[in-house]
Amino acid sequence: MADIPRPFGELPMSLVEKLLDQTEQVGEKLVSEFVNIKERKQDWRNQLQENRLIKRESDLPFTNPPTTCGIDGAYAVERLLASDLVVAAAVGVEGITPPSEPRFWEEPDNSSYITVEPHEAEVGSILRGIAIGMELILAIRAPHNVIFIDGSLITPIIHLNQAINKAIQHPELVTSRSFLKKFPDIIESYKLLLTNERTDKCWVGIAKYTSNTDISTTLSLGTTLDDKALLSLLLEPGEYSQPRKIASDGSWHINNSQFKNDVKVSKNIRLIEENISSIHILYYRPYGWLPAIRIESNASVVSNKNRLSQLLMAIKHQCSTPSIMEPYPLYMADRMVKHISEAIPTFRQVSTQSLAEQYDGDLNDVFMGLHSYRTESGR
């Protein structure tokens, strides 16, 4: 018999009652906000149209659905009594294949990393750099026309900079040495993605969550809604927003002290820092049941009507199922990598068994040393 869900099972009844009372107040506030949105919705849409910020996909050249794939990565750190078990992985999943095209992958493409480290609070930052690096390398290697990457295209420069700073500070870690060894290939892949000189490929960042309010702020709409929420309410099916250059304060950079004598790495880092501000953002609502999808891509893609048409067609073709609120291959890749942290206990059990077979001391020490405190994970 299946267990019956008990959301308040371990909470004191008095605490539950207080929270429920406060939740009613939250509901009243939400009603007030939605009434305000309803009253101003048409005015906001008119302002977007007057500023030519709303476009229609039907005005773009016709294109057949391109081949696609989705890339996502994750990492997890299992905090054990004696050490840390660290795991990172990236997965590439092929999209729904057009009838006229062959499949490129018989099964999802993937990369993985696993090792054991002494206790170090910063190992997660370095491990995240490895996971992001594997995503970028998979994305460049993918033989598809449109490659969806989970999250913003700006995220890698932030986390790669954090990772290399921590790796330099902790050279004793195996994970640091592994990251520094992979670093030139990671930087090369990121540079290729941002410069995007190939006309047969399009790398696209799809961010599910955003707090960006560039459009509402620029037009002084007087709303706290972020742009994704705002355009989900204002765009009709088949409409997209005029691509806008990403707001940049020029502060994005990657620490190059470890590779300052490597001409190729230094050049690639410079190109990354120069081209990060060339990323353009647009929002597209392919169907009425979907919220607006935030899209990030290179200027060479969004400024070319044929390439932009191919990009929007790829998203529309991969979002044809109402129960999936993002492109299908990203949805599948996301589901797969989320299980990394759940699989950690199995990896630990295999390691424990192997150690127990080879260790000639007291096995109680083995099981005590591999006792788990908690699992930390991220994507």
N, C-alpha and C positions, 0 to 999 in steps of 0.2 A: 504494500500500500504506500503510495507516494506521501511524503511529508506535506502537511498543510502549512503554507507560508504564515509566519507569525511575525509581522514587522515590528510589533511592540513587545515581543516575547520577553526580553531581558530588561525592559525599562520599567521603573516604578510608575504605578498608575497615576500618582499625583503629577509626575513630570509629563506624562502623556496628555493629561487633561489641560495643563498649562499650554503645551505646544499647540493643541487643537484650538484653544481659545485664541491664541495669537495668529494661527493660520487663517481664521475668519477675518481678521484685520488685514492680512495680506491680500485676501480675496477682494476685499472692498477697495484697496489701493489699486489692484490690477484692473478692476472695473472702471475706475476713474481714468486710468491711463488709456484704456481701449476706447472709451467714449471720446477722449481728446483726439485719438488717432482717427476715429471715424469721421469726426467733424472737419478735420484738416486734410484728410487723405487726398481729395480731389485737388485742393489748392497746391499741395506738394507736387503732385503729378504734373499739374500745369506748369509749375516753375521748372521742373526737369525738362519738359518739352520745349519751353521757351528758350532754355539754355542749350537745346539740342543734345541733351544727355541720354535720350532714349532712342535706340535704334532697333530695327527689325531684321531678323535673320532672313526673311524673304527678299530683302533688298540685296543680299549677297549672292555671288555666283553659285550655281548649283555644283555640288560635289558628291561623289559616292562616299559611303561610310569608310573611313580609313581603319587600318588595323591598330589596335590599342593594347596597352598593358598598364597595370597599376603596381607601384612600388611602395612598400612600407617596411619599417624596421622597428626593432624593440630591443631593450636590454633588461637584465635583471641581476640583482646582487643578493645572494643568500647569505645572510650574516650567521656564521656558525660560531661555536664556542672558541675554536682554535684558529679559524681562518675565515676567509670569504670565498664562496664559489661564485664566479662571475660568468655570465652568459650574454651574448649578443647575437642577433640574427637579422637578416633582411630577406624579404620574399618578393618575387615578381610574379604576378598572375596575369595571364593573357585574357583580354576582354572577349566579349561575344564576337565571334569571327564573322565578317560579312560572307554571305553564301559564295561569292566569287573568289574568296581568298583562302589559301591553305593555312593550317595552323602552324605556327613557328615552334611552339613548345608543347610537348606531349604531357608534361607536368610542370608545376610552378618552378621557376628558376629560384635559386636561393644561395645565401652565403651564411656562414656561422663562425662563432668564436666562443671558446670556453676554456677557462683556466681557474686556478686557485691562487688567491693572494693573501698576504697577511692583512690584518685589520687596518684599513685606511679609509677615512671618511670621504676622500676625494676620488676614490676609484670609480664611482658612478659617473662623474663628469667625463673621465677619460673613456670609459666604456661607451657612453653615449656618443662620443666622437667616433668611435669605431663603428657603431651601428649606423650613424649617419653616413660615414664613409662608404660602408658596404651598400647603402641605398644608392648613393651617387654613382658608384662604379657599376652597379646593376642597371641603373637607368641609362647610362651611356652605352652599355653593352647590348641593351635590348634592341632587337631587329624590327621594331614596330614604327609606324608613322607617328603616332601620338602616345607619349609616355606620361602617365599621370603619377605625380609624386604627392604623397600624403603630407599636407601642411604647406607652409609658406616657403617660397624659394629664398627668403631672407634668413630663415632659421639656421641653415647650415653654417653661415659665416659667424653667427653668434656662438653656436655650440662648438664649432671647430676651434675658434679662438680660445674658448674656455678650456677645451680639452688639451690643446698644445701647451697652454700655460701650466696646467696641472701636471702634464707629463714631464715637462722640464723640471718642475719642482720635486717630482718623485721618480727619479730615474731608476730607483731600485725595484720598481714594480714591473712585472712581466707585461702587464697591460700597457704601461707607458712605452716600453720598447716596441711592442707590437704596433701601437698607434703611430709612433714615429717612423717605423719601417714602412707602414702603409701610406703615410702622409703625402709623399710626392704623387702617388697614383690618385689619392683622394682629391688633391688640389687640381690635378690635371682634369679629372672628371667634372669637378665643379666649374672650372673655367670653360670647358666645352659646353656645358649646360647653359651658362649665362651668356656667352658670346653667340652661341647657336648659329653658326655660319652655314649649316646644312639646310637645304630647302626641302629635303625629303623627310625631315624629322622635326618634331615639336615637343619640347619638354614643358610640362605644365604643372604648376603647384595648385593643389586644391585644398584650401584651408576650411575646415568645418566651422571653426570658431574664430571670430575676429571682434576686436573692440574698435576698429577703425571707423571714424566719423568724418572722413574727409569731405564727402559730398554734402552732408547735412551742415557741416561747419562752413564750407565755401559758400553755400547758398543761403546761410543764416536762416535755416528752417525752424529753429527754435525747438528741437526735439532731442531727447537723450538717446533715441534709438541709434544703434550703430548702422553702418551702411548696408550690411547684409540683411538685417531685419527690415530696414526702411524699404529697400528695393524688393524684398519679398512681398511687401504689401502693395507696392506701386507698379511693378512691372507686370504686364500681361503675358500669357504664354507666347513664346516665340520672340520675346523682346530681350535686348541686352543693353547694358549701359555703355556709353562712350568710353573706350579705354582711357585710363588716366595714369600718368606717370606716378610711380610710388613716391610718397613724401620722404625726403632724405635730408638728414642734417650733416651728412658726410662723416659720421663718427664710426661707421662700420670698418673694421680692419681685422687682420690676422697677424699675430705675432710671428715675425720671420727671423728672430734672433738665432734659432737653431739651424736655419738653412740659408743664412745670408750669403754664404759662399757658393751656393748652388744656383747657377744662373737661370736654369729652367724653372725651378720652384719659385724663385724670386720674381721672375717675369709673370708667371701664372698668378701669383698672389696679387701683383699689381693690377693685372687685367681683371681679376675678380673684384677688387676694390673699386676699379673704374666702372665696371659694368653692372654692379649691384643696383645702381640708381637708374639703370635702363629698364628695369622690370616695370611692366605695366599691369594694372589691375582692371578687371571688368567683372560685372555681375550678369549672369545669364539665367533666365527662367525658361527651360525648355517645355515644361508642362505645368498645367494648373495645380497639380497635386504636389509639386515640388517647391520648396523655398528657392530663392535666388542662389545660384552657385557662385562662389567667389573664385575667380580664375586669375592666376598670375602667370605671365609668360613674357618672353623677350619682345622688344620693340619690333624686331624684324618679322615677327609672327602677326601681331595685332595690327600693324600698319599695312599689311598686305591682305586685300580682300579675299583672295583665293585661299590663303593659308588660314585666315580667320574663319572662313566658311568651313574649312576642313576641321578646324578645332571644335567649332560649335556643333558640327555634325557628329563628331566623335562623342561628345558629351551627350547629345540627344540620343544617339543610338545606344549608348551604354547606360542610360537612365530610363529605359522604357518599362521598368517594373515599378509600380506604385509603392511596393513595400520597401524598396531600397532607396534611400534618400541621398545617394551619391553615385558616381559612376561604378558600375558593377565590378570591374577588376580591383578598384581601390577598396570596395566593401569586402571582397574576398581576402585581399592581402591583409587588411586590418583585422579581420576575424582570425586569420592564421597567426599573426605575430602576437596577438593578445594572449595566446596560450603559452608563450615562452615562460612567463612567471609561474604558471600552473604546472609546467613540466619540470620545474626545478627540483621538487622532491624526488622525482624519478631519477634524475641525474645524480642527486646526492646518494640515493639508495644504491645505484650501480657503483659509485665510487667507494661507498662504505663496504660493499661486498668484496670488491677487488682488494681494498686495503686489508680487510679481515683475512683474506686468503694468503696474503704475503707477509703480514705482520706476525712476528714470533713472540710478541710481548702479551700483556694483559689486554684482552679484547674489550674490557670495560672502558679502558682509556680511549679506544677507537670510537666506540659509540658515544662516549661523553664528549670527546673532542669534536665530533661531527653533529652534535646537538644543534638544532636551528633555533635562533632567536626570532628572526622575521625575514621576510622577502621584500626588497625594495625594487621597484621596477619603473620603467618609463619608456617613452617613444619619441 
